[in-house]
Amino acid sequence: MSRKVKANPIKLSHNWRIVNKRVEPVLKGMSHVMGQAAAIRFFDKDSNDDYLALKKILSHKTVKNWMDDTGYFTKSDYKFWAGKETDESFLFAVHDTRLPTIKDIKKVKGFVSFSFERSEKFRLKRLIKSGLISPNTKGKYFLEISMALMLGEGGGKLDSGLMSSALRQGCLQVKSILNCKQQSDIIIFGFVDPKNISSNRSVNASGFIKKGITKYDSDSAEESIFYVISWPKLHRKINKNLLKISENKAKIIQEPQKTDSHCGPAVTKALLKFNQIDVSQDQVVEAAKIKLRIKPYGMQPKHISFAISKLAPNFQYWFKQNATGRDLNELIHTYHLPVGVNWQGLFYDSIAEERRTDPKGPHGHYSIATDIELKKDEITIDDPYSKYFSTPRIFSFRWFKKRWWDKDIEKGKLVLETHKYIFVLVPKGTTFPERLGLKQAL
């Protein structure tokens, strides 16, 4: 099946990091998911520095012990390998974002490669025959991983977390580049020598699962451990790391909404901050291009999605209408994500006070669900409203469902109606199972 690969697939990052107490942009041309140790980029086939770095990695005696075909590596070999950005070959340079200076981060610390060439086609037939790969291969991509870090001279160890981080992000990038709508459309696999403890640890930690033992080639002297990517496991790894760098799982919103109309910008800011992207509510409004409408009409979901596309192009907005408690439970407890909700907010200490003071509203509001206990009939809401933003609010979920809707009325006309609407923000390339019914914003 012929597929066209997107041009310039790695977008420039708008994320920020602290380097030597100065705020500086993450290096241009790199892909980096916050919470991950590594950043990755394509090797430049015309760069002599990149060529020498890769040659040095491949020439190390330890790398030669574990990898085939790492003998004399010429510049023409490099141009052929690094110059291939097709649906059958991807070669990424690995950088360590934990290093103290930009100069240090610029140094190539390793590589991850994804390839599926002619020899792999014969290998795939053996894997199918042995039951390690499903025989249903129609319309699917198959890619084999290889990897190595720069050893010696402070290059790091394979168990330092750098390689597992690079593999995770490489898998997400390749999936995004190939425009795979379903995670089952791409099968990424790898062979690791059982004696190579560090590589086995890195592959397992990156989101791969062990499927069995097999020979790399039919005439190989020894058997290898065969791994296949588990997308749910990879997503959990990514999201858990994001969760670790969040200050408090149950407290995502760190500041109140700026005005009564700024619940949307406040929630958007909080979701971006959860992913370590620091912007102001005013920047959200400016990115969404809603300066004139924010005060009278607030912010629609499409405006949140548009603002995120401008402020965080490496992230994707996913949403669902008619969501359920089970959806919230899975996103919060399995994927470890804060979930935006559009509902009829309670701006008073009790329903009785609301009935006395403001029974007709409007009550349309954005908040973030941070926990749900269906057996206890409880949902925890992080509310940007100034009176309640400092402490998470716990409501009856049955009561919340009755208010889990909203209507946008402009100049007396209904322009938008939502029912049990949820949304999440995740790194691009992340996917969810079809049964969840989440959709990507275009």
ZAZA-382529 format. One record per residue: residue in one letter; x, y, z negated of N, C-alpha, C, CB in turn. Coordinates in pm, whole numbers, plus 50000, padded with zeros to 5 digits. Glycine has a CB too. Layout:
AXYZXYZXYZXYZ
...
END
This chain:
M500854988050000500005000050000500885012450000499045000149877
S500635021450090501445033550101500875044650014501525038150247
R501715050749936501265061649849502245073149859501135056849702
K501745085049850502605096849859502945101749719501915107949940
V504215103249693504675107949563504605123149559506105103049535
K504125128449446504025142949431505405149449435503315146449301
A505465160949497506735168349501506955175349367506735178749617
N508225176449327508595183449204507715179449085508525198349224
P507705166549050506755161848950507025166748809506735147248949
I508275169548774508555174048638508405189148631509975169748593
K507405193548557507135207848548507985214148438505645210348523
L508215227048451508995234048350508205234448221509355248148396
S508915232548112508265232247981508005246347929509125224447881
H506855248247866506565260747798506655258747647505165265847838
N507195247347605507395244847464508585252947414507595229747437
W508675254547282509775262047223510385254147110509305275847173
R511635256647082512325249946973513225260146904513135237647025
I513645256846782514585265446710516005260346734514255265746557
V516865268546787518255264946810519125275546743518585263846964
N519905271346641520755280746568519975292946521521925285046655
K518785290446469517915300846413517445310946517518635308146302
R517585307746645517055316246751515985308446825518185320946849
V514925315146865513895308446943514295308947090512495315146920
E514465297247151514885296647290514015286647366516365292747301
P513795288947495512995279347571513715266247590512635285147706
V512965255447594513535242447627514105243247769512475231047615
L515175236147795515885237147921514965235648041516965226947927
K515155244248140514345243848259514575230748336514645255848349
G513505225648394513615213648475513545200748398514865213848551
M513415201648264513335189648183511905186948140514235190848060
S511625174348115510345170548057510605166447913509655158948139
H509855172247821510065169247679508745169847605511085179047617
V508365158747543507185158147458507635160947316506455144347469
M507005170847252507395174347116507255162347022506555186147066
G508185161446929508225150046839509115138946889506845144746817
Q509585140147015510455130147074511915134947070510035127047219
A512825125447048514245128947039514815132847175515035117246982
A514335126447280514935128347413514175138547497514995115047486
A514905144047593514305151047706514855144247830514625166747704
I514075143747938514535137048059514375146148180513755123948081
R515155143248283515045150348410515615141248518515815164248405
F515325144448643515945137148752517425140848763515205139948886
F518275131048790519655134148824519665142148955520515121048838
D520585151648962520755159649082521765152549173521235174149048
K521315148049290522195140249378523355148449431521395134549495
D523255161749425524325170449474525235175649363523735182049549
S524985171149239525775175949126526945166649097524895177449001
N528155171949104529345163949073529385160648924530625171449114
D528925169948840528895167348695527965155648663528445180048619
D526795155348728525865144248706526465131048753524545146948779
Y527145131548868527785119448921528825114148823528435122249058
L529675122948773530735118748681530165113448550531685130348654
A529075119548503528445114848380527905100748397527325124348337
L527195098448510526645085148533527745074748554525705085348655
K528785078748625529915069748648530575065848515530955076348742
K530695075548426531305072848296530455063148214531505085948218
I529145064848221528245055748148528415041548199526765060148163
L528405040048331528455026648391529815020048378528085027448537
S530865027948357532215022348350532575017248211533215032648394
H531765020348112532085015947975531995000847966531145022647872
K532934994647898532994980047894531754973847830534224975647817
T531174980647730529964975347667528794975047765529594983547543
V528654985847844527584986347944527804975548048527525000348012
K529054973448090529364963048189528984949148138530844963448224
N529094947048007528754934047951527274930847964529154933447805
W526444941347958524994939147955524314941648089524374947947851
M524964948248182524324951848308525074945848426524234966948322
D524314941448526524924936548649525264948348740523984926648722
D526154946048837526444955848943526894969348889525224957849028
T527754969248787528284981948736529784982948763528004983248585
G530194977448876531614977748911532034991248963531914967149013
Y532724991349075533225003849131532035012149182534245001149247
F531835023849122530655032149149531105044549225529925036049017
T530765045049353531235056049438530225067449442531495050949580
K530635078649498529735090049509528605087149608530515102549552
S528895079249711527825075549805526805066549735528415068449930
D527285057649647526365049649567525465058749484527135039849474
Y526095068849424525345078049340524285085649419526295087949274
K524665090949535523715098549616522525089949659524415104349739
F522805077349690521725068349729520765065849614522305055049779
W521335063649494520515060449377519795072849325521375054349267
A520555083649304519975095749246519065102949343521075105149201
G519265100749471518455107849570517115101549597519195108849697
K516865090049534515605083049562514565086649457515815067749565
E513555094149497512415097249411511175093049488512365112749372
T510975079949495509875074349572508985066249478510385065549689
D507995059649535507145051349451507825038149414505825048449521
E509085036449453509815024149421511085026749341510155016849547
S511435039149316512685041649245512665055449178513865040549340
F513005055649049513105068048973514305066948880511795070848892
L515155076948882516335077048796516355089948716517645075548880
F516275088648583516225100248495517495101348411514995099548404
A517995113548396519055116448301518425118448164519885128948344
V519125114248060518625115147923519445125547847518705101247851
H518735134547776519375144847694518845143847551519105159147752
D519675147647456519315146647315518905160347263520485140947231
T517625162347237517115175447192517435178147045515615176147213
R517945168246974518255170046832519595176846809518245156646761
L520385178246915521705184346901521585199346871522525182147029
P522595205246808522425218646750522405230246849523505221046654
T523005228646967523075240047059522575236047198524515245347068
I522225246147275521795243847413522925237247493521365257147479
K524155241447468525295235647538525395220647513526595242547495
D525185216547388525225202347355524065194847421525185200347204
I522885201047420521705194447476521875192247627520435202747449
K522615201147693522795200147837523615187847879523475212647889
K524375182347788525225170947821524365158347844526265168347708
V524645151347951523925138947980524355128247880524195134148126
K523365122147814523655112147712523285097947756522925115547585
G522705096647872522345083247918521445084048039521665075447807
F520905072648080519955072448191518895061848166520685069748325
V517745063848226516715053548236516305052748382515475056648143
S516185040648432515855038448573514615029848584517035031948647
F513755033048680512565025148711512635021648859511215032948675
S512655008748892512815005049033512064992249065514295003449067
F511714990849193511084978549242511474977149388509504978849223
E512554970249410513074968649545512854954349593514574972249551
R513464950949705513144938149769513404926149678513954936649896
S514524926249605514844914849518513804912949409516224916749455
E513214924249362512194923249258510924916449309511854937049206
K510654917149438509454910849492509514895649476509274914549640
F510704889949500510874875549479510804872349329512214870749538
R511354881149248511324879249103509884879749052512174890049032
L509094888749110507704890049070506934877049095507044901649144
K507204870649207506524858049238506834847549131506934852849377
R508084847149085508454837648980507744841048849509974837548958
L507614853948819506954858148696505474854648698507134873148675
I504844856148814503434852448827503284837448812502864857148964
K504154829948876504094815348871504274810148728505164809248962
S505114817048651505364812748513504324817848414506734817348469
G503384826048461502314830948376502664843348296501904820348283
L503804849448322504214861348249503594874148306505714862648250
I503174873548432502504884848498501204879548557503404891348609
S500144887648549498854883648605498954882648757497754893648565
P498274872748816498324871448962497564882449036497774858049003
N496784890348962496024901249024496944913249045494804905248936
T497574913749162498574924249191498074934649290499834917949243
K496884933149341496394942149446496304956549395495014937449495
G496914965749471496834979949439497624984249317495424983749420
K498494975749267499244978949146500694982449178499184967349047
Y501274990649093502694993549099503424984349002502975008449065
F504604979649042505454971848954506834978348952505544956949000
L507324981248833508624987848819509424981148708508445003048790
E510694978748737511594972748638512484983548578512454961548703
I512654982948446513474992948378514924988048363512884996148240
S515844997648366517214995548322517635008248251518184992048442
M518635007248165518965018848081520355017248024517935020447967
A520965028247987522245028147916522515041947861523405023648010
L523185042247746523595054847686525085056947703523215055247539
M525495069447693526905073047697527545068447566527105088547718
L528415058447573529045053147453530445058947436529105037947459
G530845060747312532135067047286532025082047290533175062247385
E532915088947228532935103647224531625109347172533235109247364
G531085102847072529855107947011528635106147095530005122246980
G528665096247185527535094247275526305088547209527925085547384
G526455083247088525295077947019525195063047031524045084347070
K524325057146957524095042846958522715039947015524245036946818
L522525027847062521235024247121520115023747019521335011047190
D520465022946891519405022446790519155036046726519755012346682
S519675046746789519535060146732518155066046756520575069246789
G517325059746835516005064946868515985072646998515505073646758
L517145075847053517195083847175516695075947295518615088747200
M517135063447309516745055547426515255051947422517585042947435
S514735048147306513315044847298512465057047332512945039547157
S512905068847287512205081247319512245084047469512815092947242
A513415082147531513565084447675512705074747755515035083147717
L512645062147712511825052247782510345055947777512035038247722
R509885060247660508475064247647508145075347746508165068947503
Q508965085847746508685097247832508885093947980509575109047794
G509845084948009510015080548147508795073248197511225071748159
C508235064548114507015057248153505875066848179506605047248043
L505695076848092504635086648111504855094748238504545095947989
Q506105098648263506385106648382506115098748510507845111548381
V506585086248514506385078048634504895075848659507105064548621
K504165073148553502715071048568502035083648621502095067048433
S502475095348571501905107948618502295110748763502365119448529
I503565108248798504045110648934503295102149035505555107848943
L503055089748999502365080549090500865082449089502695066149053
N500395091549000498975095248995498085083148969498575101949126
C498505074848873497725063048837496565067148747498615052348765
K495345064548792494175068348715493955059048597492945068548804
Q494235046048616494055036148511495415030748468493135024748560
Q495575028248338496845023248291497155009248345496865023048140
S496115001848385496334988548441496894989148584495044980748441
D496935001348642497445002648780498965001948787496965015748840
I499645002948674501105002948676501644993348571501655017248652
I502464983948615503074974048527504574976848522502784959348578
I505064980648406506484983248388507064972148301506734997348323
F508154966148346508694954548275510204955448267508274941548343
G510774946848183512224946848168512734933548115512644957948076
F514004930748143514684918648095515814922948003515224910048215
V515884917047884516934920647789517584907947735516364929247673
D518894907747733519634896447679519294894947530521174898247699
P518974882847483518624880947341519724885547246518314866347314
K520974885147291522084889047204522264904247197523374882647253
N521594911447286521704926147287520664931947190521494931847433
I521014931547063520064935046958519594949546970520684932846820
S520514958746998520154972947005519154975647117521394981547025
S519394969747235518474971947347517114965747321519064966247475
N517094953947259515814947847224515044956747126516024933847164
R515764962647032515114971546936514564983947006516094975746826
S515334989547098514905001647168513694999147257516045007247252
V513714988047331512594984847420511324982447339512924972447506
N511454975047231510284972447147509754985347085510634962347036
A510664994047040510245006546975509635016447073511415012846906
S509935014947201509435024647299508005021847342510325024747420
G507485009847313506105006847350505944994247433505535018247425
F507024986747452506954974247526506644962647430508284971547601
I506064952047483505794940247403506464928047468504274937947388
K506914918847385507564906747433506524897147490508364899847319
K506744892847614505804883747680506334869447688505494888747819
G507654867747674508194854247682509674854247713507454846347787
I510194842347742511604840347776511684834947919512314830647675
T512574840748000512714836048137514094839748190511604842048227
K514504833848299515754837548363515534849748453516324825748446
Y516524858448456516424870348540516354866348688517614879748515
D517244857648730517204851448862517134836448844518444855548948
S516654829648946516514815148934517824808048906515914809549060
D518954814048948520254807848927521034814148811521064808749053
S520354822548728521024828648614521444817948514520114839048546
A522614820048451523124810148356522334810248226524594812848326
E521854821948183521144822948056519774829448074521974831047955
E518944827747973517594833347978517574847147912516584823947909
S516614855147952516414868547896515044869447831516574879248005
I514914879147740513594882147683512874891247783513704889047540
F511644887547815510874895147915509854903947843510164885548016
Y509914917047872509024926847811508124933347916509854937647738
V506904936947874505974944447959505434956147878504804935248011
I505264967647943504754979447873503344977147821504774991647966
S503114981547699501764982047642501414996747629501674974547503
W500545001747716500225016047713499605020447581499285019447827
P498675012647522498165016747390499265017947285497105006947341
K500205008647286501315009147190502185021547215502184996247199
L502475024547342503275036347374502575049047327503545037047525
H501265049947353500525061947312500515063447161499085061347364
R500415052147089500435052946942501785058046894500135039146880
K502865053546959504205058146922504335073246943505275050747004
I503865078047058503935092347088503125100346986503415095247230
N501895095946962501015103646875501425103146729499605098646888
K502015091846685502485091146547503635100846524502925076846514
N504495102346624505575111846610505055126146606506575110246723
L504025128946686503405142246679502785144446543502355143846789
L502205133746488501565134846357502595137646249500795121946325
K503775131646260504825133546159505275148046153506015124546189
I505285154846268505775168546267504665178646237506425171846400
S503435173546228502355182246183502445183946032500955176546225
E502235195745981502415198245839501435190345753502265213145810
N500235188345801499225181545720498155176145812498605191045613
K497965162945810496975156845900495605163045881496915141745877
A495225165345757493885170145729493795185345734493435165345593
K494865191945770494835206445780495555210745907495485213045656
I494835210446017495405213846147495365228846169494645206646260
I494275235246129494115249646148494825257046036492605253546152
Q495795265246073496635272045974496255286845954498085271146015
E495355291946035494925305846017493475307046059495825315546098
P492725316646002491315317946036491125324046175490595326545933
Q489935322146230489635328446358489665343546341488265323846411
K490135350446443490385364746435489115372946417491105369246559
T488045369046487486735375346473485685364446473486485385746588
D484435368146458483345358246462483275351146596482015365046433
S483855357046700483795351246834485035343046871483595362146936
H486005342246780487295336246813487485321946763488385344746759
C486385314646741486575300846696487265292446805485215294446659
G486915294946931487545287647042489045290147049486895291547174
P489495302747052490925305547051491635300046928491155320347060
A490975300446811491605295346689491825280246697490745298846565
V490825273046748490945258546762491985255046868489575252246798
T491975262346978492975259947084494375262247031492715269147205
K494575273046959495885275846898496305264546805495845289146820
A495355259446726495685248846630496075235846700494495246346537
L495375232246807495705220046880497075221346948494615216946985
L497375233147000498685235447058499775234946951498725249047131
K499495240746835500465240746725500715226446677499965249546608
F499695218046677499855203946640500875197146731498515196546648
N500935201846855501905196746952503165205346958501275195947089
Q503365213646854504555221846839504705232546948505765213046840
I503565237646995503565248847089502895260447016502795245247224
D503685270746988503225281546902502775293646984504335285646804
V501485296446982500935308147051499985315146956500215304047184
S499575327046993498605334546914497215332946974498985349446905
Q496195336546895494825336146948494685345947065493805339546837
D495365357347055495305367047165495925361347293496045380047125
Q496985353547279497595347247396496665336947459498925340647359
V495895330047376494905320547428493845327947508494245312547312
V493345338947453492335347047523492885352347654491865358747434
E494115357047652494735362547773494925351647879496095369247740
A495385339747835495605328747929494295323947990496305317147860
A493235324347909491915319947957491225330548041491035316347839
K491765342748041491195353948118489765356948074491225350848268
I489575358347941488215360747888488195372847794487695348147814
K489065382547817489135394147729487795401547719490205403747777
L487095402647830485845410347831484655402247780485565415147972
R484725388947788483565380847750483685374947610483365369747850
I484895374947549485075367847422484165373447312486535368747379
K484035386547303483225392247195481745389347211483435407147187
P481135391747329479695389047339479325374347356479125396647454
Y480205366247417479795352647453480695341447401479715351647601
G481845344847346482725334447296483475327447408481925324347217
M483775314747387484655307147477483995294047515486025304647411
Q483935291047643483385278347690484505267847697482705280047828
P484135254847696485145244247708486065246047829484475230847716
K485525250547941486345252248060487415262848039485475255848181
H487125272647953488105283147924489235277447838487435295147854
I488885268547745489915262047662490835253847751489265252947552
S490235246047840491025237647932491945246148018490095229348021
F491435257248070492235265948157493385272248080491345276948220
A493105276647957494165282747875495275272647848493595288047742
I494915260247818495915249847791496755247147915495225236847745
S496125247148032496875244548156497925255248180495915243848277
K497675267448131498635278348149499695278548038497905291748153
L499265275947915500175276947801500985264247777499385280247677
A500455252847821501125239947796500965230947918500565232947669
P501645233848029501445226248153501885211648143502195232748265
N502635207948039503015193948023501975185947945504345193047953
F500855192347911499805185747834498485185447913499595192847700
Q497625176347873496365174247944495185175147847496385160548017
Y494135181847890492885183147815491945171947858492215197247838
W491505163747761490525153147787489255156247710491095139047746
F488095152647765486825156047700485775145247723486305169547752
K484695146347647483575137047665482295143447613483845123647592
Q481235141947690479895145247646479255132547589479035151147764
N478315134347497477575123047437478525113047371476735115847544
A479455118447294480395109947220479685103547102481615118147172
T480355093947041479785086646927480745087146809479485071946965
G480245082546696481095081446579482245071846601480285077146459
R481985061246678483055051646708484155058146791482475039446783
D483755067146883484765074446962485655082846870484085083547068
L485035090146779485805098246685486715089546600484865106446595
N486185078346554486955069346468488195064246541486085057546421
E488045060446669489175054946743490215065746774488695048546872
L489755077446815490705088146848491475092746724489965100046910
I490795093246609491435098046487492305087346422490385102746388
H491805074946414492505064646338493395055546422491515056346265
T493085053946551493935045646637494945054046713493075037646736
Y494475065346769495365074046847495975085346764494615079846964
H495505086746638496075096646545495995110746601497535093146514
L494835114146657494645127146719493625135546642494215125546864
P493855148546628492785157546587491825159346704493355171246538
V490535159946677489535160146783488705172946775488615147746775
G488735180846881487895192746886486435189046905488355201846998
V485545196246835484095193946846483395207146867483545186846719
N482325206746945481475218446972480135215546905481305221147128
W479755223646806478585220346725477905233046674478985211346606
Q476865231346595476185242346529476805243946391474645239946520
G477735253346380478485254846255477615259246139479595264646274
L478105256046020477445260345897478325271245836477225248245796
F477855283645842478635295145797478265299645656478465306545893
Y477595290745585477145293545448477485281545360475605296645444
D477345283445230477695272745136476645261745130477895278444998
S475465264445183474405254345181473415256845294473685254245046
I472655246545326471595247845427470525257645377470955233945458
A470245257145248469225266045192469625280645211469015263145042
E470915283745191471375297445210471285301345357472815299145159
E471585292045447471485294745590470035297745627472015282945673
R469105289945574467685292045605467195305545557466835280945542
R467685309745440467265322745386467885334245464467645323745239
T469155332745505469915344045560469885344845711471345343145515
D470035333445778470185333645924469635320745984471685335545964
P468335318745977467775305846018467855303046168466355305045976
K467885313446252467845311346397469205312246466466925321446458
G470205316546394471535316646456471835329346533471685304846547
P472765328846628473355316746687474385310046595474025320246820
H474485296746608475395289146523476455281546604474615279346438
G476525284046736477505276946818478925279046766477405281546964
H479685268046758480975268946688481915257846736480765267946535
Y483225260846733484255250646756484965247646625485275255346864
S485225234946602486015230746487486835218646527485095227546364
I487575212946432488385201146459488045190246359489885204546452
A487685178546410487435166846324488775160146295486435156746392
T489105158646167490395152846129490235139246061491135162346035
D489025135646021488815122545959487345118945970489295122445810
I487075106045971485705101145971485675087745902485125100146115
E484705085845814484495073145743483045069245766484835074445588
L482815060945867481455057645906480715050145795481465049246033
K481415041345724480755033845617480335042845502481675022845564
K481095053545482480755063145377479845074345427482015069145318
D479555074345557478755084945618479405098645595477315084745562
E480745099445622481465111945601482285115845723482365110745479
I482285128545753483185134145854483895146045793482405138145984
T485195147145817485995158345766486245168045880487335153345705
I485875180445857485975190945958486965201545913484585197245985
D487895204746000488785216045980488145227946050490245213246035
D487715237745974486875248546025487685261546034485635250545935
P487705268146151488465280646162487755292746101488765283446307
Y486475291246062485725302546009486435307945884484255298445974
S486555321045875487405327445775487095323145632487285342345786
K485835320445602485435316845467485855302745429483945318245452
Y486085294145530486305280045501487595274245560485155272145551
F488405282245629489535276545703490585270345612490175287045789
S490685274945487491785270545400491575256445343491945280245288
T490345251345345490055238245286489205229945381489345239845150
P489615217545414488785208945499487385207045439489465195245520
R486385206445525484995204945480484515190745509484055215445551
I483855184745414483345171045429481825171545433483845161845312
F481255166045543479805165845562479315151545579479405174345683
S478015149745560477375137245600477425136345752475885136545548
F477895124845804477975123545949476595123146012478755110845986
R475635117145942474255117145995473725131346008473325108745904
W474035139745909473635153845916474375160846028473885160945781
F475685158346040476485164846143475955161646282477945160546131
K475545149246307475055145446440473855153746483474685130646441
K473035157946388471875166146422472285180046471470945167446302
R473485184346435473965197646474475095196846578474455205246351
W475315184946631476425182746725475985185946868476935167946717
W475695198546892475255203347023475495218447029473745199847048
D475375223847147475495238347160474865242947291476985242747154
K474445255447295473905261747415474575275247432472355263147407
D475085277747551475665290747584474635298647663476995289247665
I474215309747606473215318247670473845331847699471945319747580
E473805335847825474365348647866473285356747936475595346647958
K473085368747887472085377847944470725371147953472525382748083
G470395363647847469095357247838468955344347916468065366547884
K470015339747984469945327648065470855316748008470325330748212
L470355304348011471135292947967472165289448075470225280747936
V473445290348042474495287648141475245274548113475495299248144
L475145269447991475845257047957475215250747834477355259747933
E475075237747838474545230347723475425218147699473055226147746
T475885216247577476705204647543475995196047438478095209047491
H476225183147447475665173547350476785164347304474485165347413
K477085164947174478105156247114479405157047195477605141547107
Y479845169247216481035172147299482295171247214480925186147365
I483305164047265484605163047198485705166047299484795149047135
F486875169847249488025171947338489305169847258487995186147401
V490345165147330491655162847269492735168047362491865147747238
L493915170047307495075174747383496195164547367495535188947336
V496705159247479497745149047474498785151847584497125134747492
P499995146147571500995147847677500495142447810502305140947638
K500855149147919500475144248051501035130348074500955153948161
G500235121948137500615108048157499935098848060502105106548146
T499455104447947498705096347852497345092847912498525103747716
T496895080547892495565076547937494835069747823495665067148060
F493535068647839492695062047741491905050947808491745072147674
P491495040647734490715029747795489395034847851490465018647694
E488945028647959487715032848026486525032847931487425023948145
R486495023247836485345022047747485135034547663485515010047656
L486205042647641486045054947564485285065647643487405060347523
G485345064847775484585074247857485125088347860483205074747809
L486375090347822486975103747827487345107347970488215104547737
K487245120148002487595124948136488675135648126486345130448210
Q489525136248228490545146648235489945159348297491765141848316
A490285170648240489905183148303490725185048430490095195148207
L490095189748535490805191748662491595204648659489815191948779
END
